[in-house]
Amino acid sequence: MADDIFDPTRKFVRVIEIKKNGMVEFEFSVGEPEMLVELLLPASAFNEFCAENHVITLDQAGPLADVERENELAAPLAWSLHSARTKAVGNT
């Protein structure tokens, strides 16, 4: 039952992409990995952000990727900024 409690001290990061210009595109969430925001920071700022927030790093193929796949199948209106951008550019 303790797993059902929202814990705002747990913070998660999943790196989406490291850009050629050194910017790190990543997903950040607090409490639950499924509720996230997409952020973009220079590599040094990203490392500082992760250290200050004591994040748990998630794999590319981890829980967030599973949720994204489920959302695509279950809810056609569910999307992420990264997926919308790559589809718009034709990099699917």
NUROGU-9730 format. One record per atom (N, C-alpha, C, O, CB): residue number from 1; atom name; x, y, z. Coordinates in pm, 1 decimal, always signed. Atoms other than C-alpha are relative to their C-alpha. Glycine has a CB too. Layout:
- NUM / CA / X / Y / Z
...
END
This chain:
- 1 / N / +81.9 / -119.1 / +0.0
- 1 / CA / +0.0 / +0.0 / +0.0
- 1 / C / +86.2 / +125.4 / +0.0
- 1 / O / +42.2 / +230.9 / -45.6
- 1 / CB / -93.1 / -0.2 / +119.6
- 2 / N / -89.3 / -116.2 / -7.1
- 2 / CA / +298.7 / +230.9 / +58.2
- 2 / C / +39.1 / +47.7 / -139.6
- 2 / O / +73.4 / +164.7 / -156.7
- 2 / CB / +126.1 / -34.1 / +81.1
- 3 / N / -35.4 / -39.5 / +136.0
- 3 / CA / +368.7 / +229.1 / -318.7
- 3 / C / -101.5 / +96.2 / -60.7
- 3 / O / -69.7 / +165.4 / -157.4
- 3 / CB / +12.9 / -122.4 / -87.6
- 4 / N / +104.8 / -85.6 / +53.9
- 4 / CA / +41.2 / +416.7 / -379.0
- 4 / C / +10.8 / +144.3 / +48.8
- 4 / O / -65.9 / +229.7 / +4.3
- 4 / CB / -135.0 / -55.8 / +36.6
- 5 / N / -13.0 / -133.3 / -57.4
- 5 / CA / +157.6 / +722.9 / -183.3
- 5 / C / +87.1 / +86.0 / -90.9
- 5 / O / +197.5 / +46.8 / -128.8
- 5 / CB / +59.6 / -6.7 / +142.8
- 6 / N / -75.5 / -94.7 / +81.8
- 6 / CA / +268.5 / +1021.8 / -390.2
- 6 / C / +114.9 / +55.1 / +83.2
- 6 / O / +92.4 / +110.6 / +190.7
- 6 / CB / -91.2 / +115.3 / -52.3
- 7 / N / -118.9 / -43.2 / -72.0
- 7 / CA / +624.1 / +1105.4 / -283.3
- 7 / C / +70.0 / +111.1 / -78.4
- 7 / O / +143.3 / +82.3 / -172.9
- 7 / CB / +96.0 / -119.1 / +23.8
- 8 / N / -59.0 / -111.5 / +74.2
- 8 / CA / +731.8 / +1454.8 / -398.3
- 8 / C / +151.5 / +10.4 / +13.9
- 8 / O / +214.0 / +92.2 / -53.7
- 8 / CB / -62.0 / +128.0 / +45.2
- 9 / N / -145.0 / -3.3 / -12.5
- 9 / CA / +1088.3 / +1386.7 / -285.0
- 9 / C / +67.8 / -85.1 / -107.3
- 9 / O / +188.1 / -72.1 / -130.0
- 9 / CB / +41.7 / -47.7 / +138.4
- 10 / N / -55.4 / +82.5 / +108.2
- 10 / CA / +1135.8 / +1133.0 / -565.9
- 10 / C / -10.4 / +77.6 / -130.7
- 10 / O / -118.4 / +121.8 / -169.9
- 10 / CB / -74.8 / -137.6 / -10.8
- 11 / N / -4.5 / -75.0 / +125.3
- 11 / CA / +1243.9 / +1301.4 / -888.6
- 11 / C / +68.7 / -85.7 / -105.3
- 11 / O / +167.5 / -153.7 / -77.8
- 11 / CB / +74.0 / +136.4 / +18.0
- 12 / N / -44.9 / +87.5 / +106.5
- 12 / CA / +1303.5 / +1133.0 / -1220.6
- 12 / C / +43.4 / +79.1 / -123.3
- 12 / O / -12.7 / +184.2 / -154.1
- 12 / CB / -109.8 / -97.9 / -36.7
- 13 / N / -46.9 / -58.1 / +125.6
- 13 / CA / +1494.7 / +1217.6 / -1539.3
- 13 / C / +17.1 / -112.0 / -101.1
- 13 / O / +67.5 / -219.6 / -68.8
- 13 / CB / +133.5 / +78.5 / +19.8
- 14 / N / -26.3 / +90.9 / +111.4
- 14 / CA / +1495.6 / +1041.4 / -1874.0
- 14 / C / +51.9 / +84.2 / -115.0
- 14 / O / -19.6 / +170.6 / -165.8
- 14 / CB / -128.8 / -81.2 / -41.4
- 15 / N / -59.6 / -74.0 / +110.6
- 15 / CA / +1729.8 / +1175.6 / -2140.9
- 15 / C / -63.9 / -47.1 / -130.3
- 15 / O / -69.0 / -166.6 / -159.2
- 15 / CB / +155.1 / -19.0 / -3.6
- 16 / N / +59.5 / +30.8 / +130.0
- 16 / CA / +1558.0 / +1194.0 / -2478.8
- 16 / C / +106.6 / +5.9 / -108.3
- 16 / O / +117.7 / -83.5 / -192.3
- 16 / CB / -115.2 / +97.6 / -32.4
- 17 / N / -98.4 / -19.4 / +106.4
- 17 / CA / +1842.1 / +1328.1 / -2689.5
- 17 / C / +105.6 / +100.6 / +45.9
- 17 / O / +75.4 / +195.8 / +117.8
- 17 / CB / -68.7 / +48.4 / -131.0
- 18 / N / -105.9 / -98.9 / -19.0
- 18 / CA / +2175.2 / +1505.2 / -2666.6
- 18 / C / +24.5 / +61.2 / -137.7
- 18 / O / +69.0 / -6.9 / -230.1
- 18 / CB / +133.1 / -64.6 / +61.7
- 19 / N / -8.6 / -70.1 / +128.4
- 19 / CA / +2179.2 / +1764.0 / -2944.8
- 19 / C / +145.9 / +22.2 / -40.5
- 19 / O / +235.8 / +17.5 / +43.5
- 19 / CB / -74.1 / +134.9 / +7.5
- 20 / N / -134.8 / -26.3 / +50.9
- 20 / CA / +2482.1 / +1836.5 / -3163.9
- 20 / C / +62.0 / +123.5 / +63.5
- 20 / O / +184.1 / +132.6 / +75.8
- 20 / CB / -3.4 / +16.4 / -150.7
- 21 / N / -50.4 / -123.5 / -61.3
- 21 / CA / +2510.3 / +2178.9 / -2998.6
- 21 / C / +23.9 / -14.1 / +150.2
- 21 / O / +54.6 / +84.3 / +217.5
- 21 / CB / -97.4 / +113.5 / -25.1
- 22 / N / -27.0 / +25.3 / -141.4
- 22 / CA / +2547.1 / +2017.2 / -2653.8
- 22 / C / -120.1 / +13.8 / +91.4
- 22 / O / -108.8 / -8.9 / +211.9
- 22 / CB / +105.0 / +91.6 / +46.5
- 23 / N / +120.6 / -11.0 / -81.8
- 23 / CA / +2192.1 / +2078.6 / -2535.3
- 23 / C / -54.4 / -140.0 / +29.5
- 23 / O / -48.0 / -229.5 / -54.7
- 23 / CB / -107.8 / +87.2 / -71.5
- 24 / N / +56.3 / +128.5 / -41.6
- 24 / CA / +2028.7 / +1793.4 / -2344.6
- 24 / C / -151.2 / +15.0 / +8.4
- 24 / O / -201.9 / +96.1 / +85.9
- 24 / CB / +59.7 / -47.2 / +137.2
- 25 / N / +146.0 / +3.2 / -4.3
- 25 / CA / +1660.3 / +1727.6 / -2411.1
- 25 / C / -38.6 / -115.5 / +91.0
- 25 / O / +7.5 / -228.0 / +71.9
- 25 / CB / -63.3 / -15.8 / -144.2
- 26 / N / +32.7 / +104.4 / -96.1
- 26 / CA / +1503.9 / +1535.3 / -2124.6
- 26 / C / -139.3 / +18.8 / +58.3
- 26 / O / -198.4 / +126.5 / +50.2
- 26 / CB / +102.7 / -2.6 / +111.5
- 27 / N / +126.8 / -2.3 / -71.5
- 27 / CA / +1187.1 / +1448.7 / -1936.0
- 27 / C / +29.8 / +2.7 / +148.4
- 27 / O / +118.3 / -68.4 / +196.0
- 27 / CB / -89.1 / -122.3 / -37.3
- 28 / N / -17.6 / -13.1 / -144.4
- 28 / CA / +1161.2 / +1546.1 / -1570.3
- 28 / C / -135.1 / -18.7 / +66.2
- 28 / O / -235.5 / +36.4 / +21.1
- 28 / CB / +62.3 / +138.0 / +37.9
- 29 / N / +124.2 / +21.2 / -72.7
- 29 / CA / +899.8 / +1428.4 / -1324.2
- 29 / C / +26.3 / -2.7 / +150.1
- 29 / O / +136.3 / -34.0 / +195.7
- 29 / CB / -67.3 / -130.4 / -44.9
- 30 / N / -6.1 / -2.4 / -146.4
- 30 / CA / +828.5 / +1461.7 / -953.4
- 30 / C / -107.2 / -93.3 / +53.4
- 30 / O / -224.3 / -82.0 / +17.4
- 30 / CB / -19.0 / +145.1 / +56.0
- 31 / N / +96.1 / +88.1 / -65.8
- 31 / CA / +665.8 / +1188.4 / -748.5
- 31 / C / -36.4 / -123.6 / -78.3
- 31 / O / -30.3 / -234.7 / -25.6
- 31 / CB / -122.6 / +74.7 / +29.1
- 32 / N / +41.2 / +110.5 / +85.8
- 32 / CA / +550.3 / +972.0 / -1038.7
- 32 / C / +64.3 / +17.2 / -136.9
- 32 / O / +53.2 / +124.6 / -196.0
- 32 / CB / -154.8 / -7.1 / -12.1
- 33 / N / -67.2 / -14.1 / +129.7
- 33 / CA / +748.4 / +901.3 / -1357.1
- 33 / C / -94.5 / +30.0 / -115.8
- 33 / O / -52.5 / +85.7 / -217.2
- 33 / CB / +76.2 / -125.0 / -30.6
- 34 / N / +94.8 / -16.8 / +110.4
- 34 / CA / +431.3 / +911.5 / -1568.9
- 34 / C / -46.8 / +144.1 / -19.4
- 34 / O / -96.1 / +178.4 / -126.9
- 34 / CB / -119.4 / -87.9 / +22.7
- 35 / N / +39.2 / -141.3 / +10.4
- 35 / CA / +359.5 / +1281.2 / -1497.7
- 35 / C / +126.9 / +81.3 / -20.1
- 35 / O / +205.5 / +98.1 / +73.2
- 35 / CB / -79.3 / +48.6 / +128.1
- 36 / N / -129.6 / -56.9 / +32.2
- 36 / CA / +636.5 / +1470.1 / -1671.2
- 36 / C / -10.8 / +128.9 / -79.2
- 36 / O / -115.3 / +163.3 / -134.3
- 36 / CB / +81.5 / -99.1 / -76.5
- 37 / N / -16.9 / -115.5 / +87.2
- 37 / CA / +755.5 / +1784.4 / -1840.7
- 37 / C / +125.9 / -24.1 / -82.2
- 37 / O / +217.9 / -93.3 / -38.5
- 37 / CB / +9.0 / +134.6 / +82.0
- 38 / N / -118.4 / +10.2 / +84.2
- 38 / CA / +1002.5 / +1807.8 / -2125.7
- 38 / C / +80.0 / +128.5 / +14.6
- 38 / O / +24.8 / +238.3 / +8.4
- 38 / CB / -38.2 / -25.8 / -149.0
- 39 / N / -88.3 / -114.0 / -19.7
- 39 / CA / +1301.9 / +2035.3 / -2071.9
- 39 / C / +121.4 / -11.1 / -90.1
- 39 / O / +152.9 / -118.1 / -142.2
- 39 / CB / +43.1 / +10.5 / +146.4
- 40 / N / -120.5 / -6.8 / +81.5
- 40 / CA / +1611.8 / +2144.4 / -2260.9
- 40 / C / +99.1 / +90.0 / +71.5
- 40 / O / +68.9 / +205.8 / +100.1
- 40 / CB / -30.7 / +52.5 / -144.3
- 41 / N / -103.4 / -75.7 / -71.1
- 41 / CA / +1933.5 / +2257.0 / -2089.2
- 41 / C / +136.8 / -28.0 / -62.0
- 41 / O / +158.0 / -134.5 / -120.0
- 41 / CB / +0.6 / -36.0 / +151.0
- 42 / N / -138.2 / +30.9 / +36.3
- 42 / CA / +2301.7 / +2293.4 / -2175.6
- 42 / C / +50.3 / -113.9 / +89.6
- 42 / O / +3.2 / -129.6 / +202.3
- 42 / CB / +91.5 / +126.9 / +13.5
- 43 / N / -47.5 / +118.0 / -72.8
- 43 / CA / +2494.3 / +1982.8 / -2062.6
- 43 / C / +44.4 / +33.2 / +142.2
- 43 / O / +10.8 / -40.1 / +235.2
- 43 / CB / +114.7 / -64.4 / -75.3
- 44 / N / -47.7 / -34.5 / -134.8
- 44 / CA / +2660.9 / +2158.6 / -1766.8
- 44 / C / -116.5 / +34.8 / +92.7
- 44 / O / -116.6 / -3.5 / +209.6
- 44 / CB / +98.7 / +118.1 / -6.7
- 45 / N / +117.2 / -34.1 / -80.8
- 45 / CA / +2329.3 / +2299.1 / -1644.9
- 45 / C / -83.4 / -124.1 / +29.7
- 45 / O / -139.4 / -136.3 / +138.6
- 45 / CB / -85.9 / +105.5 / -71.6
- 46 / N / +72.0 / +125.4 / -20.9
- 46 / CA / +2165.3 / +1957.2 / -1690.2
- 46 / C / +63.4 / -80.7 / +112.9
- 46 / O / -6.3 / -131.9 / +200.5
- 46 / CB / -2.5 / -82.8 / -129.5
- 47 / N / -70.6 / +74.7 / -105.5
- 47 / CA / +2432.1 / +1791.0 / -1474.5
- 47 / C / -22.7 / +64.6 / +136.3
- 47 / O / -43.2 / -5.5 / +235.4
- 47 / CB / +151.3 / -7.2 / -30.3
- 48 / N / +24.6 / -71.7 / -125.4
- 48 / CA / +2388.2 / +2059.3 / -1207.3
- 48 / C / -144.1 / -20.7 / +46.5
- 48 / O / -168.7 / -42.8 / +165.1
- 48 / CB / +29.3 / +150.5 / -17.0
- 49 / N / +141.6 / +21.4 / -28.8
- 49 / CA / +2008.0 / +2024.4 / -1224.7
- 49 / C / -21.6 / -138.1 / +61.5
- 49 / O / -92.0 / -151.9 / +161.6
- 49 / CB / -84.2 / +15.4 / -128.2
- 50 / N / +14.9 / +137.2 / -49.2
- 50 / CA / +2032.3 / +1647.2 / -1174.4
- 50 / C / +59.9 / -15.5 / +139.3
- 50 / O / +1.1 / -80.9 / +225.5
- 50 / CB / +66.0 / -98.8 / -96.6
- 51 / N / -65.2 / +10.0 / -130.5
- 51 / CA / +2274.1 / +1681.5 / -882.6
- 51 / C / -81.3 / +70.8 / +108.3
- 51 / O / -98.9 / +17.4 / +217.8
- 51 / CB / +141.3 / +59.0 / -6.6
- 52 / N / +76.8 / -76.6 / -98.6
- 52 / CA / +2067.1 / +1947.3 / -705.7
- 52 / C / -132.3 / -66.7 / +34.5
- 52 / O / -179.9 / -55.6 / +147.5
- 52 / CB / -25.7 / +140.0 / -51.4
- 53 / N / +130.4 / +63.6 / -22.3
- 53 / CA / +1744.9 / +1748.1 / -745.3
- 53 / C / +10.2 / -145.9 / +41.5
- 53 / O / -91.8 / -209.0 / +69.1
- 53 / CB / -83.0 / +9.7 / -124.4
- 54 / N / -20.7 / +140.4 / -39.3
- 54 / CA / +1897.4 / +1406.7 / -659.3
- 54 / C / -93.4 / -91.8 / -79.4
- 54 / O / -170.5 / -169.2 / -22.6
- 54 / CB / -23.8 / -18.4 / +152.7
- 55 / N / +93.3 / +71.5 / +86.2
- 55 / CA / +1719.7 / +1254.1 / -957.5
- 55 / C / +30.5 / -147.9 / -9.5
- 55 / O / +142.9 / -192.2 / +14.5
- 55 / CB / +0.8 / +60.0 / -137.1
- 56 / N / -12.0 / +140.4 / +36.5
- 56 / CA / +1660.5 / +891.3 / -1038.8
- 56 / C / -2.7 / -1.4 / -152.5
- 56 / O / -99.1 / +44.8 / -213.6
- 56 / CB / -116.3 / -90.3 / +64.1
- 57 / N / -8.4 / +2.3 / +146.1
- 57 / CA / +1771.6 / +834.8 / -1398.6
- 57 / C / -71.4 / -123.3 / -52.7
- 57 / O / -44.9 / -235.3 / -9.2
- 57 / CB / +147.5 / +1.9 / -47.6
- 58 / N / +75.5 / +109.4 / +61.2
- 58 / CA / +1533.9 / +623.9 / -1606.4
- 58 / C / +58.6 / -31.6 / -137.0
- 58 / O / +109.3 / +57.4 / -205.3
- 58 / CB / -150.8 / +36.3 / -11.9
- 59 / N / -48.2 / +43.4 / +130.8
- 59 / CA / +1633.9 / +423.0 / -1914.2
- 59 / C / -91.9 / +51.6 / -109.6
- 59 / O / -208.1 / +84.4 / -85.8
- 59 / CB / +10.0 / -153.3 / -6.3
- 60 / N / +81.1 / -36.2 / +116.7
- 60 / CA / +1516.1 / +517.1 / -2261.5
- 60 / C / -116.5 / -96.7 / -15.7
- 60 / O / -227.5 / -55.1 / -48.9
- 60 / CB / +86.0 / +1.0 / -128.2
- 61 / N / +103.5 / +101.3 / +17.4
- 61 / CA / +1320.0 / +190.7 / -2271.0
- 61 / C / -70.8 / -31.2 / +130.9
- 61 / O / -133.0 / -136.6 / +144.1
- 61 / CB / +59.9 / -127.0 / -57.7
- 62 / N / +58.0 / +22.4 / -131.6
- 62 / CA / +1199.9 / +227.1 / -1912.1
- 62 / C / -147.9 / +31.7 / +5.9
- 62 / O / -215.4 / +32.6 / -97.1
- 62 / CB / +72.2 / +81.6 / +101.7
- 63 / N / +142.7 / -20.0 / -21.2
- 63 / CA / +857.9 / +305.0 / -1765.5
- 63 / C / -60.2 / +112.0 / -83.8
- 63 / O / -174.3 / +99.6 / -128.3
- 63 / CB / -25.0 / +27.9 / +143.6
- 64 / N / +56.7 / -110.4 / +76.2
- 64 / CA / +813.4 / +635.6 / -1948.3
- 64 / C / -19.6 / -38.6 / -146.2
- 64 / O / -118.1 / +2.1 / -207.8
- 64 / CB / +89.6 / +123.2 / +10.4
- 65 / N / +15.5 / +45.5 / +137.5
- 65 / CA / +869.5 / +474.4 / -2287.9
- 65 / C / -121.4 / -91.8 / -12.1
- 65 / O / -194.2 / -85.4 / -111.1
- 65 / CB / +127.1 / -72.3 / -47.7
- 66 / N / +117.6 / +87.0 / -0.7
- 66 / CA / +608.2 / +210.5 / -2199.6
- 66 / C / -127.8 / +82.0 / +3.6
- 66 / O / -223.0 / +52.7 / -68.7
- 66 / CB / +4.5 / -95.8 / +119.4
- 67 / N / +117.9 / -86.8 / -10.6
- 67 / CA / +360.3 / +481.6 / -2101.5
- 67 / C / -24.3 / +70.6 / -131.9
- 67 / O / -138.6 / +82.5 / -176.1
- 67 / CB / +17.3 / +103.3 / +113.5
- 68 / N / +14.0 / -68.6 / +128.6
- 68 / CA / +429.0 / +667.8 / -2425.6
- 68 / C / -60.2 / -93.1 / -104.6
- 68 / O / -148.5 / -52.0 / -180.0
- 68 / CB / +136.3 / +52.7 / -48.2
- 69 / N / +55.6 / +97.3 / +95.0
- 69 / CA / +359.6 / +351.8 / -2631.1
- 69 / C / -147.0 / -25.8 / +31.0
- 69 / O / -229.2 / -29.9 / -60.6
- 69 / CB / +79.6 / -132.6 / +4.2
- 70 / N / +138.9 / +23.8 / -38.9
- 70 / CA / +39.3 / +284.7 / -2433.8
- 70 / C / -87.2 / +119.5 / -37.2
- 70 / O / -199.0 / +101.5 / -85.5
- 70 / CB / -9.9 / -28.3 / +151.0
- 71 / N / +76.7 / -119.8 / +32.6
- 71 / CA / -75.5 / +644.7 / -2481.9
- 71 / C / -25.9 / +10.4 / -149.3
- 71 / O / -134.6 / +51.0 / -190.3
- 71 / CB / +72.6 / +124.4 / +48.8
- 72 / N / +18.5 / -5.7 / +144.5
- 72 / CA / -21.5 / +624.8 / -2858.0
- 72 / C / -109.2 / -96.1 / -44.8
- 72 / O / -186.5 / -65.2 / -135.5
- 72 / CB / +131.0 / -32.0 / -71.9
- 73 / N / +100.5 / +98.3 / +37.4
- 73 / CA / -237.3 / +313.5 / -2876.4
- 73 / C / -136.9 / +33.6 / +57.2
- 73 / O / -238.0 / +17.6 / -11.1
- 73 / CB / +42.4 / -137.5 / +46.0
- 74 / N / +126.3 / -19.9 / -69.5
- 74 / CA / -504.8 / +413.5 / -2625.5
- 74 / C / -61.5 / +137.1 / -23.6
- 74 / O / -183.9 / +149.8 / -26.6
- 74 / CB / +19.8 / -20.4 / +146.1
- 75 / N / +52.2 / -135.5 / +11.3
- 75 / CA / -537.2 / +787.1 / -2677.0
- 75 / C / +69.8 / +73.3 / -114.2
- 75 / O / +182.3 / +120.7 / -98.0
- 75 / CB / +18.1 / +76.5 / +132.7
- 76 / N / -63.1 / -64.1 / +114.6
- 76 / CA / -469.1 / +933.8 / -3019.2
- 76 / C / +39.5 / +145.7 / +25.1
- 76 / O / +125.3 / +198.8 / -45.4
- 76 / CB / -92.1 / -6.8 / -117.4
- 77 / N / -33.1 / -138.9 / -29.1
- 77 / CA / -456.9 / +1282.8 / -2867.1
- 77 / C / +118.0 / +14.1 / +95.6
- 77 / O / +166.4 / +125.2 / +117.4
- 77 / CB / -119.8 / +69.7 / +57.7
- 78 / N / -116.0 / -4.6 / -89.5
- 78 / CA / -176.2 / +1191.4 / -2625.1
- 78 / C / +125.1 / +17.2 / -85.6
- 78 / O / +141.3 / -49.6 / -187.7
- 78 / CB / +9.4 / -129.9 / +89.0
- 79 / N / -121.3 / -26.5 / +75.8
- 79 / CA / +158.3 / +1325.1 / -2744.0
- 79 / C / +104.4 / +62.1 / +90.8
- 79 / O / +74.0 / +104.6 / +202.3
- 79 / CB / -28.9 / +91.8 / -119.9
- 80 / N / -106.7 / -71.2 / -69.2
- 80 / CA / +491.6 / +1463.3 / -2632.0
- 80 / C / +56.2 / +101.9 / -97.4
- 80 / O / +41.8 / +86.8 / -218.7
- 80 / CB / +111.7 / -97.8 / +52.1
- 81 / N / -58.9 / -101.9 / +85.8
- 81 / CA / +669.4 / +1768.6 / -2763.9
- 81 / C / +104.4 / -62.3 / -92.4
- 81 / O / +111.3 / -29.1 / -210.7
- 81 / CB / +63.0 / +112.1 / +84.6
- 82 / N / -103.4 / +66.3 / +80.2
- 82 / CA / +958.2 / +1549.7 / -2881.8
- 82 / C / -61.8 / -79.8 / -114.0
- 82 / O / -16.5 / -68.0 / -227.8
- 82 / CB / +85.4 / -92.2 / +88.1
- 83 / N / +60.8 / +81.3 / +104.9
- 83 / CA / +733.5 / +1308.0 / -3073.6
- 83 / C / -69.5 / +86.8 / -104.3
- 83 / O / -65.1 / +55.4 / -223.2
- 83 / CB / -99.5 / -98.5 / +60.5
- 84 / N / +65.4 / -89.7 / +95.6
- 84 / CA / +534.6 / +1593.4 / -3230.7
- 84 / C / +101.7 / +66.8 / -90.6
- 84 / O / +79.6 / +79.6 / -211.0
- 84 / CB / -82.0 / +106.0 / +73.3
- 85 / N / -103.4 / -67.1 / +77.5
- 85 / CA / +851.1 / +1769.7 / -3341.0
- 85 / C / +63.9 / -95.8 / -101.7
- 85 / O / +84.5 / -58.7 / -217.2
- 85 / CB / +107.2 / +57.4 / +93.7
- 86 / N / -63.1 / +94.3 / +91.6
- 86 / CA / +1009.2 / +1457.3 / -3491.7
- 86 / C / -96.1 / -42.1 / -109.9
- 86 / O / -52.7 / -64.1 / -222.9
- 86 / CB / +49.9 / -122.6 / +75.8
- 87 / N / +97.9 / +33.9 / +102.9
- 87 / CA / +687.2 / +1369.5 / -3675.6
- 87 / C / -15.6 / +114.3 / -99.3
- 87 / O / -30.9 / +91.3 / -219.2
- 87 / CB / -135.3 / -33.8 / +63.5
- 88 / N / +15.4 / -116.6 / +85.7
- 88 / CA / +660.1 / +1723.4 / -3810.8
- 88 / C / +117.2 / +13.8 / -97.4
- 88 / O / +100.4 / +59.9 / -210.3
- 88 / CB / -12.9 / +126.0 / +84.8
- 89 / N / -119.8 / -10.9 / +82.3
- 89 / CA / +1015.1 / +1707.7 / -3945.5
- 89 / C / +15.4 / -122.7 / -90.1
- 89 / O / +96.0 / -122.9 / -183.2
- 89 / CB / +124.2 / +16.9 / +88.5
- 90 / N / -6.4 / +120.7 / +80.6
- 90 / CA / +958.7 / +1360.5 / -4087.2
- 90 / C / +106.2 / -98.1 / +45.1
- 90 / O / +153.4 / -179.9 / -33.8
- 90 / CB / +24.0 / +36.0 / -141.3
- 91 / N / -103.9 / +89.1 / -53.3
- 91 / CA / +1206.7 / +1181.3 / -3861.4
- 91 / C / -59.5 / -114.2 / +78.9
- 91 / O / +3.7 / -160.0 / +174.1
- 91 / CB / +96.7 / +77.5 / +87.7
- 92 / N / +62.8 / +105.8 / -79.7
- 92 / CA / +966.7 / +912.7 / -3736.6
- 92 / C / +64.8 / -132.7 / -19.1
- 92 / O / +22.7 / -231.3 / +41.5
- 92 / CB / -144.1 / -11.6 / -33.0
END
